[in-house]
Amino acid sequence: MLIALLQWLLGNAMPLFLLNTSTRMILALLTSLLASILLGPRFIRMLIRLKVGQTIRTEECPPLGDLHKKKKDTPTMGGALILSSMLLSLFLWMDPTHLFTWLLLVTTVFLGFVGGYDDYLKLRYKNTKGLSAKKKMLLQGVLTLFIVGTFYAVNGPLIKEVTGETTSVDLFSFVQRVYLPFKEAPLLEMGALITLAWSFLVISGTSNAVNLTDGLDGLASGCLIMTATCFVIVAFVSNNIDLASYLHLPYIEGSGEVGIYLASMVGAILGFLWYNSHPAEVFMGDTGSIALGGILGVSSILLKKELLLALVGGVFVAEALSVILQVASYRYRNKKRIFLIAPLHHHFEYLGWAETKVVIRFWIVSLILCLIGIISLKVQFV
């Protein structure tokens, strides 16, 4: 928004480097990083004053309470700090006239309130688990319907570059495509209803997977930083017609705005990790994890890299699958368990790994997957 104001005030005297996407990415990252680091101590003191402390549920799995008893009453809902820092960068450095800016803004605010209400219920009513899974998925479905409906309603031309030939494709037609990592051509094109279902799976799945991963100090934060950084690179390349043509990737007009916002996510979470690293002074809570996961999901849809997100966000996928498999095994195999406990990070804790060892090793896996994802941008098969 600041960029638009400066353009209006300065006109032709507007420094061109400020309009550059890469410059705005850097400025967005630095803005959110400084905001989260500088406001962090005051924000944590406010949470302590409000007695917004983490609760440890021990009735279902008493040993987990023994492992994490030191975390009790640690301030939670720190995701509000991350999201506020990101929104500050959005208002300062993103293009207010672009559709992607508004979709990311709506996603952040909507899922931030969903996660915040979930945290509020857990804190207000100690014997509840917050919003039920059905209610969360219903609200995520409402967001998905809004986003896909917006694509259909706007449906303006979207320029794409494939193998040196420039063509114009409608936005909704482009959104109906699915691209596979390491493959140049679209894997398939979906119908409207399948597109809606697919988008819901991506947004809801990513949102809930990040939420499940947020169980150890700095675990979700570090994995989010690496995954978002990978998608900043994807967005930057997709926004440059020469790079996109060279790498045989779709050129998506305005995808730089997605990159700017994801860069602000990287900065905000880096600043938050200063206080969230072991031993954590604050947790992001559902306010952060549900919203940040949803933002990643929406970004992957805008960039048409949903399956790439499943690859580079493999840690999140593994965490979600561990819960699904554990529940299915318990229900259909006469209460037999596959893991000692789910999600997966707690399984390794039960094996005797120190919390910091689990976190760092998961970070390493996430980094390896992100490097593979970046390689997939260059190594493609017809």
N, C-alpha and C positions, 0 to 999 in steps of 0.2 A: 504494500500500500504506500509506503514511503517512496518507493521508486516511481509510482504513478504521480504522487504529489510533486516530486522533484521535476519530473518531466513536464508537468503542467506549469510549474513556476519558472523553470529555467529554459524550457523549449529547446532551441538549437544549441544553447550553451550547456546543456546537460552533458557531463563527462561520459563518453561512450563506454568506458571500461565498467561503469556501474550497471550498464545494461547487459553486460556479458554474463552468460549463465554460470561459467566457472567462477567468476568473481563473486557472484551472488551466493553460490554454494559455500564458498569460503567464509563470506560475511555471515551467512546464516548459521554455519557451524560455530564460529567464534562467538556470535551473539548468544546463542543458546548455551554454549559451554560456560561463558562468563556469568550469565544469568543464574544458571543452576548452581555453580560453585559459590558465587557471592551471596545468593539468597538462601543457600542451603542451611547454614547455622540458624538463621532467624526462623526459617520454616520449621526446622526440627524443634526448636524451642517452643514454637506455637503449638505443634502437635503434642508435645509433652504437657503443655499447659492445658490443652483440651482433653488430655488423657486418652488420646487416640493410640492405644497400645495394642500390639499383636497378641492374639489369644492362641494358646496351644491346646488343641483338642486331643485329649488322651484316652477318652472312653472307648474309642474304636481300636486304637493301637497304642497301648500304654508304653511300650519301649520307645516309640517316637517322642513321647513326652519327656522321657529320660534324656534322649539325645539332644533335644532342643529346649530344655527347660530354661537355659540362660537367655533364650530369645524372648521369653514372656515379657510383655509390656514394652518391647521395643516399638517406637513410633512407626505406624504404618500409614498408608494412603500417600506415600511419597510420590506416587505417580502424578499427583496434582502439580508438583514442582516441575517434573519433566514436561508435562503437557503444556503448562503455562509458558515455559521457556521456548518450546516449539512454536506456540501460537504467537509469541512475541516476534520470532524470526519470520513467521508467515506474514504478519502485518507489515513488517519492515521491508522485506526483500522479495516477496513473491508478487507476481502479476495479478492484480485484482480483477482483470478482465478475462482471465482464462478459466475455462470450465474446471480444469483439474484442480486449481487452487480452491475453488468452492467445494468440490467433492471431498477433498482432504480436510478442509475446515469442518464440514458437516460430520464426517467420520470421527474426527478427533473429539468434537464436543459431544456428539451423541454417545459414543462408546465410553467416553470419559464419565459421563453421567451414569451410564449403566454400571460401570465398574465402581463408581463412587457410591451408588445406592447399595450395591452388593456389600461393599465394605461397611457402610453405615449399618446395615441390618446385622452383620456379624458383631459389630461393636455394641450396638444398642440392645440386641437380644443375644446374650451369650450362649444360649442353648440352640441357636439356629446356625445353618450353614450359609446364610445369605439367600440370594436369589436361587431358585431351583434351576436345574439345567434346562428344563423346558421353557421357562420364562426367559432365560438368557438367549436361548436359540430363537425364540419368537421375536425378541427385540433385534437380534442380529439379522433375522429374516426381514424385518421391517426396513432396516438400513439397506440390505441387499436389494429389496424391491425398489427403494428410492433411487439407488445408484443405477441399476439396470434400466429403470423407467426413464431416468434422465438421459441415458445414452439413446434410448429409443426416441424420446421427445426432441432432443437436440439434433442428433443424427446428421451433423454437418460433415463436410468433406475433411478427410484426414489424409495428408500426403504420406505415401510410403514409397520407399526406394528398395527395389529388389533387383539384384544382379545388373545394376547400371541403368535400369529402365524405370523412369518415374511415372507412376500412375496415381490416380486419385481414388480413394476408397472411402465409402461412408463409414462414419464412426461406429455405428451399431453393427455393420457388417464385419468390421475389423474386430470388434469385441467378441464376435461369435467364433473366432478362430482360436485354435489351441496349438501352441508351438512346443516342440520337444527339444530339450537341450541337445546340442551336437547335431541337430537337423535343421537344414536351411528352410525348406518348404513347410507350410502349416501341416500339422499332423491330421487335423480334421476341421470341419466347419459345422457348428452346432445350430439347431433350430432355436427359436426364441425361448421356449420353455426350458429346453436343456441348458441354454445359456444362463437363465435365471437360477436353475438348480446348481449348476457348476459354480457360479459366482457365490452362491450361498455356502457351498461346501468350502470354497477357498477362504472366504471372509470369516465364517464361523469356525472353521477348522483351525486356521492360523491363530485367531483370537484365543480360543480355548487351549490350544497347544502351548502358547506362550504362558498362559495363566497356570497351566500344570507344571511348567518348567520352573516357575518362580517359587522355589522351595528352599534354596540355599543362598547364602550371602554372595551376591554378585553373579550368580549363575545365569539367570535370565538376562541381566544387564550386559554381560560380556558377549553372550551369543547374539543378542539383538544388535550390538554395535557392529559385529562382523557381518551379520546378514544384511543390515542396512547399508553398510559401506559397499558391499558387493552390488547392491541395487543402485547406489549412487553412481557407480561406474556404468552400469547398464543404462541408466537414464541419461547420463552424459553422452554416451556413444549414440544412443537412439535419437538424441536431439541434434546431432551433427550429421548432416546429409552426406558429407564426404566419408566420415568414419563408418557410418551405417552402410554405405554402398560398398566400401572396402571389405567390411566384415560380413556382408550379405545379410544384414539385419534389417528389420522394418524400421524405416525412418518415421518417428512419431512426432508430429509437430506439437511443440509445447511440453514434451516429456521432460524438458529441463526443469519445469516447475516441480515435478515429482522428485527429481534429484535434489533440488534446493531444500525441499521439505524433509527428505530423508537425511540430508546432510545436517539439518537442524536437529533431527532425532539423534544422530550420532553424537553431536556436541552436547545435547541435553543429557543423554544417558552417561556420557563420559564424566560430566560434572557430577551427576547423581552417584556414579560409581565411587567417587571420592569418599562418599559417606556410606555407601552400600557395601563396600568391600569388607571382608572379615576382619574383626567382628563388626557387623553392621550396626550403624547408628540409626538407620531408617530403612524401611522396606517400601517397595513401590506399591504393594497391595494390588487388589483387582482394579483399582482406579488406573494404575499404569499398565499392568500386564494385558488386560482385556483390550484396552484402547490401542496400545502399541502393536499388539498382534493384529488387530483389525486394520490398522494403518498399513502394515506390511502387506496384508492380504489385498486391500484395495489398490495399493501401489502396483502389486504384481499383475492385477487385472488391467490397470491402465497401461502398463508396459507390455502386456501379453507375455508374461514370463511366470505364469502360475506354477508350471512344472519345474522351472528353475528354482523357484522359491522352495519347493518340496526338497530339492537337492541341497541347496546351500543352507536351508533351515532344517537339515536332517536331524539335528539334536531335538528340535521341537517335535518333529514327526515321531522320533523314537520314544520320546516321553509320552506323547498321546497314545501311541500304539501299545505301550506297556500297560497303560491303564485299561484300554479297551480289551486287550488280551487277558489281563488279570480278572476283570469283571466277568468276561465270557467264560473263562475257565472255572471260576468260582461258582458260577450259576449253572453251567451245563456239565461239569465234570465232578459233581458231588463234593463241592466246596474245596476242590484241589486248586492250589496256587502255582503259577508259573514262576513268579518272583517272590522273594521274601516279603517285599512290600512294593507297592507302586505309588507314585511314578518311579521311573527307573533310577533317578539319582538317590532316592532313599534305599533302594536295593543295595547299592554299592556301600552306602553308609553302614548297613546291617552286616555287610561282609567284612567290616572293620576298617574301611578306608576313612581317612580323616576328611572332614568337610572341605578343607582347602584343596586336598588332592583330587576329590571328585570334581570340584569346580574347575580347576586348572586343566584337568584331563578332558573334560567336556569342552572347554574353550579350545583346546588343541584340535579336537575332532571337528569343531565348528569351523576353525580356521582352515583346516585341510579341505573341508567340503566347499568353503567359499572360494578357495584357490581353484578347485576343480570347476566350479561354476564360472569363474572368470576365464579359464582355459576354453570352456565350451563356447565362448563368444568368438574365438578365433578358429577353433577346430570344428568344422561343420561338414556334414555330408548331405548330398543332394537327396 
